[in-house]
């Protein structure tokens, strides 16, 4: 750091964060909100930062002694409260990562009695045993207030012999403070929350420490008063033993202590129970700075761990598993060694979608609501004061359990409601509701993302909500877009829709229904997302047609909202009753834009509506090559594709067992598989390298089908991991020699990259697309599929490769412009 004058004093360091000039942690503590990680205490060379436990608040407090401060700025350099957020080039929900998987301790007792399968216990023990570090900083049990203690451990057996002593502690501890006085060059293992991991990483950089960080996903840091309140509900005044997790998964809180009369009581509270959640995640006990936190998955760690709250996993898993995110080369080496030496059992790999979908609530707060939040209004600030008053009151003289419970619930609800209404900087010009956004398919993902990217570029101040057509909780790639759960979904939801219809959209008794109605109420206009012909007979049926039309009729007929169709497919249409309802919704549309001529003909001839034809929305955006750099785990595969010695042919395959028409055709699925296998053998014999590309993710799966095909020759057949998203696939397709596509959007991916392709058609959308390109000779109707038919088309491409590429170069730019016209038409209509 630069020096000033002859005295050699260091210049005062200043940081600007959200318009606030910060030169030391005093302003962080008093104005921005202290995370209470202990980083400033650990790094301060003069000891000017003090740390004390405040039994009234249940938190550790930090304060700066101004007279002892050297103005060196180290405290703000390591402060996690000043982190601006995830690098835009990284996954905005997870950060940088190499792999994600489920794992658990190989020791059955540790697995069952630790938090989430005991991965951290095994990792700490393994690294100490292998002398990869000299000491490990962790939090262990303390059976009295503040119910946790930061310790430095050097014996590997400690964490394995006492798994419950070092399992989760739901109290906010200043873990980084233990790094104070550590010698330069020390080898250290640090286990902590996201904010603690950030501070530990920054301190390690300044002190030249050899540090390994295992991060723990964190929703929020809670006060020790939350634990006291929970125990008081069960009559425990003095604690003897307290464990937050263990005894299987998800586990249970076990407490033993004395009541007011000195009688010994034992309490078991299931984790997570409604009472536990209501207390620990109430706004009364959460550290204030956690509302501004932007890191959930500990993005500055080498390895992150968290509970995998997947609905299926909750039903199946009893012993416990940890979801593990490997972020760095060091983390990769550690987890590989642990698996190779049977220290942990590694189960299935996860994609980022699955990881994010298992923690939707905290991510909504940290990654969506906090992005660009302008600040709390006067009402929320007043409520905070009341919360602090209530916190002091229950700390000094606990109220009756039922009254405290009611007060906590009221405060939490009101405060969360006020925060959710906070406005983003710049204000909103409009509220946009996007419906029928098909998901769990890379093609649909590409089309929907391209639409949102385009609309956001034209309507930068608009607030967007999107309903993704997925049964399981999912996230959207743009963190500024709020995701609505699919509705109706369950039997209760369908009953609820009748109630909303007879009350003209006024009453709903389900959470999903109320959120849908509120989104409709807030919307200035509604956009029907791109996708297959869901409005029409092909995917129709009683429930499908009803739910689909309900989502259109509610905003248009009952709420009088403007409706725009963003280039989906439609038709054919039949049935007097269903056509009456379809016409009722379509009549309210201000613009109907479709993606191929056949849909437009169906609409005109069968329902009497005019429309504008453009092309699929996935065409309109340009994906840069460097997008692939986000996926370090496929760097070897990309290098192989780019090698001049290789000619890689991409293949997407489906048996069409999901299709309402073709699943009824006997023998078709087997004929498809036999044809694909024969074609792959032909390609290998001709010196080509087949690359199987999965198109489904989330609740759908075609990866297992492709793995079965790959088993023909695992050395010569490549298989793309299922977590590689649609944008990365597009960048990858531009590098391939050729594509054989059994799905619609992979043909678009190939065309955008000017890569010759063969398209196997199963719906009119594919026929219309190939006709627009002038490449209908390279299309095969799936009814006529055979290995020889595909080989013949491939041979034609080999013999006319330059001609086909030239055709693509001539036609694709025109289609790109037509695709972009969809947004231009809709935005012009909106602004009229």
N, C-alpha and C positions, 0 to 999 in steps of 0.2 A: 504494500500500500504506500502511496506517495507520502513524503514527509514535508513539513512546512517550516521554514525559517531555520535559524541556527540551533534552536532548542531541540530540534528533532522530533517535535510533537507530530502525531499522526493527524491527518486531515479528518475532519468530522464527516462520517459517511452518511449519506442521505439516500433514501429510497422513496419513490413516489408510487403509492399503491391506491388505486381507485380515487385519485385526486387528493390523497392525504400524504403529506411529507412525513416520512418516518426515519428518524435517526437513531432511535434506541427503542427498547421494548416498552418503555413507559407509555408511549402512545398506543402501542398494540394492546397493552393490558387495559388501559383506560378507555380507549375509543374503538379499536377494531375488534377486540375480543381475543383473549388468550386461550390457546388450545391446552395449556397446562401440561405440555409435554416434558418440560424440564430442560430443553435445549439451551436456553439463555443462561440458566443457572450453571450448566455443565461447561459452557465455552467461555464464560466471563473470566478474564485474566486477573481482575482486581477483586473479585468477590463482591461486586456491587449489587448483584442480583441475589435477593434473599428468597427462601422458600419455606413456607410454614403450612401446616395442616390447619384448616379452619373447620372446627367441629360444628359450627353453626350452619355453614353451607354444605359441608360434606365434601369439599374440594380442597386440593392444595392451592394456595394462593402464592403469587409471585409479585415482588415489588422491587423497584430500582432505588438504591440509595444514591441520590444525585451527587452528593459530595465525593463519593468514592468512584464515580464513573469516569473512565478514561476517554470516552467518546471514540472508541476504536471501531465500533459498528459491527463487531462480531455477532452480537446477539441478534441483530436484524438479518444478518447474512444467513443464519441457520434457522430463522423463524418460519415454521410452516404456515402461519397465518397470512404470510405475504406471498405465498405461491399463487400465481395467476391462473393456473389450470393446465390441463393436458395439452401437449403439443398437437396442433391441428392435424399434423400428418399421421398421428397415431390413432388407434381405436379410441374414440372419445369416451367410452364407458369403461374400458379395461386398461387402456394405456398400451405400452409396448409389451409384447409377449412372444414366446417361442413355442410353447405348447401348453395345453390344459388337459388335465385328466383327473380321475378319481383314484385315491390311494388310501391306504390304512396301514397302521402298524402291523408287522408280522407277528407280534406278541399279542395273543388273544386277550389276555388280562388287561394290557395297556390299552388295546383298542376299545374295549368295552367300558373302561373306567376313566378314560380321558374325554376331552371334548372332540367330537367329530372324527372318531377313528384313531386318534393318537399319532397322527403324522408328525406333528411338531415335537412331541416327546421323543419319538424315534430319531428325528433329525438332529435334535440337540444332543442326545446321547451318542449318536453315530459320529458327529463331528468332533465331540470331545474325546471319544474313544480313539479316533483316527488321528488325533492331535492336529486337526486342521485349524483349531483355534485354541487359545490359552484359557479363555473364560467365556461364559455365556451370560448375558444380562437378560433376565426373565422376571416375571411377576409370579410370586407364590402366594399360597393361602396365608391369611392372618385371621384368626378366629376372634377378632375383636375389631372395633372401629379403628382404621378405615377399611378393614376387610381385605386388604391386599398389601403386599410388601415387595419392593423391588430388591432383587438379590443378584449377586454374581456367583455363578456356579462353575466349578472346575471338575467335579466328579461326575462321570457319565452315568453312574448308577442312580444318582439322586432322582432324575426325572422318570426313570423307568420303575424304580421301586416305590415311588410315591406319585402315581399318575394323577390322582385327584387333587393333590396338593399344588400341582402346577397346571391345572386345567383352567378354563375360562374364569375370569373374575369380572363381574359386571360393576366395576367401579373404575373411575378414571384415575390412573396412577401416573406420576411423573417419571416414567421409565428412563428417559434420556438423562435424567439427573445423575444416574449411576455412572455415566461416562466422565464425570468430573474428576480431574486428576489422573486420568489414564495416560500412560506414557506413549510418546510418539512411536510409531512402528509396531504397536501391539497388534496381536491377532485376536480379533473379537467376533463373537457371534451375538447378534442382537435380535431379539424377538419383540415386536411391538406393533402398534396400530399404524394407520397411514400417516398421521401427522408426526408420530414418533419416528417412523421409518425415514421420513423426509429429513428431520432434524439430525438423526443419527448419520445419515448419508452425508450431509453437509459438514458435520463435525469431523467425520472420518477423512473427508477431503482436505480439511484444514490442518489436521494433525497427522496426516499421512498414515492412517491406520489401515491395516489389512482387515477389512470388515466384511462379514457375510450377514445379510439381513433377511430374516423371515418375517414377512408382514402378515398381519391378521386383518381381514376385512372388518370394517367397523361402521355401524350405522350412526352411532353417536356415543359420546362419553357421558356416563351418568354419575350422579352424586352418591356418596355412601348413604345419604338420607333415603334413597330409594330402597336400599336393602333394609334399613331400619324400619321403614314404613311397611314393607312386606312382612317382616317378622312380627311387627306390632299387630297386624291383621290377625295373626295366629296366636297372639298372646305372649310372645317371647320378648322379654325385656332385657335379658342378659344372655349373650351368646356364648355357647360352649364349643360347638363345632358347626362349621358352615361350608358347604360345597355347592357350587352353582350348577355344575354339570356332572355327567358320569352315570353309571349304571345303565349302559346301553345308549341308543340314539333315538330320538333327540336328547334324551336324558331327563334329569329331574334335579330340582333344588332340594337338598337335604339339610335340615337345620336341627340343632339340638341346643336347648337352653332353658332358662328358668323364667317362670312367669312372675307376676307381682307378688305372689305368695311364697315364692321360692321353690315352687314345685317344678320338677324337671319335665320338659315337654319335648316331643320329637315331631317334626313336621316334614312332610314330603309334598312338594309342589311340582306338578308336571311342567317340563319345559318344552315348548313355550306354552303357557296357559294364558287365558284371557286376562286373568288377574295380574300375572307377571308382566305381560305386555302393557297393560293399562298403567302400571306403575312405572316400569323402567323406561318406557318410551313416551311418557307424558312430558309436556313442556315444563312441568314443575321441576323435574330433576335432571334435565339434560343441560350440559354445559352450553352457554350461550353461543360460543364461537363455533360450535358444531353446526349451527344453522348456515354458516358461510363456507363450510368445508366443501371442497370439490374433488376429494379423493375417497373412494369407497374401498377399492381393492388393493391399497398399498402399492402404488405405482413405482415407488422408489426402492422397493425391495428386490432381492434376487429371486425369492420364491414367495408367492402369496398363497394363503390358505383361507378357506371359508366353508360354511355349511352349504351343501347343495340342496336347497329347498325346492327340489323338483317334485311335483305331485306324485309321480310314480315311485320316486325314491323314498318319499315319506311313508308310503304304504308298504314298500318292500323291506327297507333297510332297518335292522334292529341293532346290530353291533356298532355301526358307525363307519363313515367314510369321510375323508377330507377332499374337497375339491381343491386342486393345486394348480396355480398359474406359475409356470416357469418363465422368468423374464430375461435372464442374462446367461451368458456362457457359463459363468460360475454356477448359477443355479442349475443349469442343464447337466453339468458334470456331477454335481452333488446328487441330484435325483437319480441319475443313471447308476452311479456307484451304489446308492442305497438299494436300488432295485436288483442290481447284479449280485449284491452280497446278501440278498434276502432280508434286508432290514425292514423293508416295507413291501406290501403287496400292491401292485399297480393294476387297476381295473381298466374300464374303458376310457378312451380318449373323448374329450368334449370339444365342441366348437365354441367360439365366443358367444354365439346366440344362446346356447344352453346355459352357459355361465351367467350371462346377463339376465336371462329369463328367470333364473333361480333367486334373484335378489331385486325384484322390480321396484319395491317400495323405497328402499334407501337410495337407489340409483335415480329415481324420479326426483327426490329431494336434492341430491348432491350434484347431479349432472344436468338436470333440466330446470328446476325451479331456481337454482342459484345462479344460472348463467344469465348475466345481464340484469339481475334483480336490482332495481333502482333503490330500494330501501323500504323499511317498514313505515307505515303511516302512523299518525298520531295515536290512533286507536290501539294498534299493536304495541306501541311503546308504552302506553298507559297500562295495557294488559300485562306487559312484562314486569312493570313495577308491582302490580297486584300479585303476580306469580311469586316474585321475590318476597313480598310481604307474607304470602301464604306459606312459602317455604320456611321462613323464620318462625312462623307461628307453629307449624307442625313439628319443627325441630325442638322448640322450647316446651310446647305443651300439646302433644298429639291429640287431635280431635277424635271423636268416635269413628270407628272404622267405616261405617256406612256413609257418614257425612264426608269423610276424607275421600272415599272412593268417588262419591258423586261430584265433589269439588274438582278432583283431578280430571274426571271425564269432561266436565263442563269447560274447564280452562283449556284442556287439550283441543277440544272441538273448535272453540272460538278462535284460539290462537292460530291453529292450522288453517282455518277458513280465511282469516285475515291475511296470512302469508300467501295463500294460494291466489289471492286477488291482487297481490302486488303487481305493479305494471313494469314492463321492461322499458329501458331507456329509449327515448325516441317516440314512444306511444305507438298505438296501433291504428292503421287505417281501416282494417277490416278483420273480421274473424272468419276463418275458412274451415269448413268441415268437409273432410274427404271420406267418402263411404265406399264400401266394397273393394278395398285394396287387398287383392289376393296376395298371400304370403306363403312361406315355406316352400317356395319354388324359385330358383335363381332367375328364371325368366320374368316371372311376375315381380320379383324384387327389383330387377333392372328397370322395368317399365315404371313402377311406382316411384322409385328413387329419382329417375330422370324427370318425371312429372313434377315432383316436389322441388328438385333443384331448379327447374325452369320457372316454376311459379314463384319461388322465393327470390329469384333474380329480378323478376318483374314486380313483385309485391314485397319488397324487403321489410316493411314495417308490419306486415300482417302476422297474426297469430294463427297457427294451424293446429288442428286436431285431426287425427286419422284413425279410422277403425280398420284394423288389420284382421283379415278373415282367418283367424287362427284360434283353435280351441284352448291352447295354452298361452299363458302370459308371454309376451314377446316385447322386444325393443325395436326402435326404429333408428336407422343409421344417423339421422340428423337429430341432435339432442334438443333442438329448439322446437321440435314437433311433438306434441303430446299424443300418446297412444291411448285409444279407448279399447276396452275389452270387447270382444265380439258379442253382439246382442241382437236377437235372442239366441241363446245357446242351449240352456237346459230346459227340461220340461216345465219347471217353475217359471222360467223366463217367458215361455210361450203363453202360459196362462196369464202372466203379467201383461203381455202385449194386448190381450183382449181388454184388460182393465184400462190401459192407457187409451185404447181406441174409443171405448164407451164414455170416457171422461174427457175426450178431445185433447189428449196429451197432457192432462193436468196431474194425474196420479199414477205413480208407480211404486210398488212395494219391494222391488229388488234393487240392490246397489248398482248393478250394471244398467238396469232400466232408467234409474234416476240420472245416472251420468250421461246416458244417451240423450235423454230428454233435455238435460241442461245444456249439452253441447249443441243440440238443435236450436234451443232457445237463444244461445249466445251467438250463433252463426249468422253472418250477413248473407252468406250464400253457401250452397252445397255443391260439391263436385263429385261426380261418379268417376271412380278411378278406372284406368285402363285394365283390360283383362279379357278373359274368354267370354263366350256368349251365355252369361248367367241369366240374362233377361231373354227368355225364349224357351223352346221346348227341350233343347238338348240336355241341359242340366236341371230341368224343371222337375216337378213333382209337388205333391201337396205341401210338405213342410218347406222345401227349397223355394218354391214360388212364393209362398206366404211370407216367409221371413225376408226374402229379398224385396218384395213389393212393400212390405211394412216399412222397411228402412227408407224407401223412397216416398211413400205416401205420407208418413208422419211429418217430415219437414215441408213437403210441397203443399198438400191439401189442408192439413191441420194447422201448420205454422206459417204458411204462405212464404216460404223461402225460395229464392231463385235457385234453379238447378241447371247444371252444365254437365254434359257427358264428354269425358276426356278420352276419346278414341278407343272405346272398347269394341268388341264384336257383339253382334246381336242376332237373334233369330235361329231357326225359323219360328213362326208364331202360329198357334192354333188353340182352339178352345174358346168358346164365347165368353165364359165367365172370366178366365184369366186375361183374355185380350181386353175385356172391359177395364180391368184394374190396370193393366199395362198402359192403356191409352190414357187413363186418368192421371197417371204419374208423368207420362211423356208429354202430355198436353201442357204441363207446367214448365217444361224445359225451355230455357231461353236459347240454348245452343245444343244441338245433338251432332257430335263429331264422331265418326266411326273410322275404323282403321282398314277396311277393305270394301270393295264395291258390292260383293255379294250380301254383306250385312245391310248395306244401304238399299239394295233391291228388296230384301225381305221386309225391311221396315216400310218401304214405300208401297209395295204391292199388297202386303198382308195387313198393315195397320194404317196406311195412308199418311205417313209422316215423311217430310223431307229431311234430309241430313246433308252434312258436308263430309267428304271422305278425305282424310289425310293419310297417315301411316302410323305404325306403332310408336309409342313415345320413347321406347328404348333406343331409337335411332338418333335422337337429337343431341345427346351430349358426347363430348370427346373424352376418352379415358387415356390419360398419359401413361407412358411406359413405366415411370417411376412409381406408379401406384403399387406395382408388384413388390416394391421394397418393404411394404408393410408385412409381408409374409416371408420372414427369414427361413422358416421351416421348409419352404419349397425352392430355396435358392439353387440347390443342386439340380432339381428337375428343370427349372428355368434355363440353367446353363446347358443342360442336355438338349433342350428344345432349340436353343440359339446356336448350338454347334453346327457348323457347316457340314459336318460328317453325317448328321442325322436328318431324316425326313420323318417328322412326327405327324401322325394322323389322329385328330381328335374324334372321339366317338361318344355320342350320348345315346343311351338305350332305355327303353321302357317296354314292358310287356302289355301295356294298355289294360291291365286288369282293373284299373280304376275307372276306365271310360264307360259311360252308360250304354254305349252302343257296342263297342268292340269286345267288352268282357263277356258278351253273350255268344260270341263266335267261337265255336269249339275248335280247338287245335291252333288258334291264331297265336296265342302266347308262346307256345312251344316252337311254332314255325319261326317266330321272330328271333327267339334265342338261338335256334339252330342256324339261322341265316347269319346272325352277328358273329357267332363263333367261327363259322366257315370263312367269313370275310376276314376276320382277324388272322386266321391261319394263312390265308392268301397274302395278306399284307406282310406278315413276318417272312414268308417265303420270298417275297419280292424285295426284302431289305428295308421295309418301313417299320417304324416303331409306333404301335398303337398306344394312345393315351385315352383312358376311360375317364369321362368327366361327369361326376354326379350333379344332378340338378335339384334334388330335394334336400331340405334341411329342416331342423326344428322337429315338429310333430310328424313329419313325413320322412320317408327313407327310401333311397334307391342305392345307397352305398353297399348294402349287403348283396344286392343283385349284381353289382359291378364287381365286387370281390369274388363272387362265384365265377364270373366270366374270366377274371384275371387269373384264377387258379389254373387255367389252361397252360400258362407259362408265366410265372411270377417274375422271372428275370427279364423277359423281353416285353411284357405288357406293363405299361405305367398306369398308375391310378392316382388321380388328383384327390387330396384330402377334402372331405365334405365341408370344412369350415371356410374354404376359399370363396369369397363372395362374388357377386355377379360382375362388379367392376373389375376385379382382378381377373376373372375369367375372360372378359372382353379383351383385356390387355394381353392375355395369354393366347387367345385365338388368333390375334394378328400375327403371331410368330409361327403358327402351324403351317404345314404344307397343304393340308386339306382337312375338311370336317365332314363326317357322316352323322347327320342329325336326325334323331327320331322325335325331336321336340321343336316347337316353333321358334323360341327365342335364341337357342344356339345357332340357328340359321342366320338370325339377325346379327349375333355376335360375330360370326364369320364374315358376313357381308360388310360390316363396318370396318373390319380389318383387311378388306379386299382379299380374303382367303377363299379360294374355291371350295364349294361344298355341295353335298348331295342331301336333299331334303326328303324325308319320308313323311308323307302327308296323311293325317288322320282327321283333319277338320278343314272347313272352307277358308279359315284364316291363312293357312299355309299356302293353299292354292292361289289365293288372291295376292299374297306376297310374292310368290315365284313369278306370277304373271307380270307384276309391276316391274320386276327386275329383268324380265325377258329371258328367264332361265328355267322355263317350265320343263325343258328337256332333261333337266337334272333333278326332277321330282319323281318319286315313286309313290303311288297310292299304296297305303299299308295293306289293303286287301290283296295286292299283287306282289307282296314282298317275297323275295327269295334271295339267296346268296348270289346267284348268277345275275339277277337284275342289278344288284348293288355293284358287283364287280364290273359289269358292263359300263355303268355310269362312271365308275372310278377310272376305267381304262380310257373312256372318252376325255376325262379331265387330264390324265397323263398326256394324251396325244394333243390336247388343245389347251394346255395350261395357260400360256400367254394370252390366248384369245379370251378365256373365261375371266382372267384377272382384268383384262382391259374392259370387258363388259361391266364388271363390278365398278371399276374406276369411273366409268362413264355414267352409270345409273345411280350409284349410292349417294353422291352429293345432292342430287335432286331430291331423293327420298329424305335425306337429313333435313333439308330445308322445309319439306312438306310436314315432317314431324314437328318441327319448331312452330309451324303455322298454327298448330292446335292451341298453344299457349297464347299466341298473338290474338287469335279470334276470341278466346275466352276473356282475356284481360281487357280487350277493347270493349266487349260487352259489359264487363263489370264496371268499367269507368264511364260508361255512357250516363 
